[in-house]
Amino acid sequence: MNPVGVLLCGLFAVALADKPHVLPVIPAPHPPHPHALPAGPYKPLPYPPPPPPAPYAPIPHPAPLPYKAAPVPHPAPYKPHPHPAPYKEEPARPYAFEYGVVDEYSGANFNAHETADGKVVSGSYQVHLPDGRIQTVTYTADHYNGFVADVKYEGTPVYPEYKPKKPYHPAPYKAAPPPAPYKAIPFPHPAPLPLTVHVPNPAPLPNPVPLPHHAPTYKPNPVHG
């Protein structure tokens, strides 16, 4: 064996002798879970049959209440309307009246009078007509002859004289005067304001500084021999 290999093996053995011997840790097997399924083939659990249905029992209904018809209202007994008392013709009663109106403002002038004895009615009335006549009406009335009137006029009718109206003549046409000539209102123009422009004088420019001019220096290129 190579002496170098022997030396390395000795050093390695010494190093292992100085360190404690450590055994490998092997985990202990876990106990099986109580609810774990067996590792064998899958077998489904038996399905319990459903419970039999409960026997049919109809829902109890309460007995209906005895029928009671609503009371029917009975109308009041018919009572015929009492007949009016038989007509009894009353005997005519005599009467008499008279009146008259005279109004100068309106010109109304009339009067009337009437009398009745229970069998015959008689009377008369007078009216002053606008034409100046007086109309007098005398009348009688009974159950046998009816109404009988006698009309009389007194006086001569007077009518106002007819005066024809003047024919209508429209006023002569007068043309409207011509309008006054148009005069424009003078518009005052203000005098122009004097225009004054202030231009600032620019500051004088500084004198330029002359740049120094250097004469070029000539340096010949070195000649390499």
Sequence and secondary structure as in RCSB ss.txt:
>XXXX:A:sequence
MNPVGVLLCGLFAVALADKPHVLPVIPAPHPPHPHALPAGPYKPLPYPPPPPPAPYAPIPHPAPLPYKAAPVPHP
APYKPHPHPAPYKEEPARPYAFEYGVVDEYSGANFNAHETADGKVVSGSYQVHLPDGRIQTVTYTADHYNGFVAD
VKYEGTPVYPEYKPKKPYHPAPYKAAPPPAPYKAIPFPHPAPLPLTVHVPNPAPLPNPVPLPHHAPTYKPNPVHG
>XXXX:A:secstr
  HHHHHHHHHHHHHHHHS              TT   SS                                   
                   EEEEEEEEETTTTEEEEEEEEE SS EEEEEEEE TTS EEEEEEEEETTTEEEEE
EEEES                                                                      
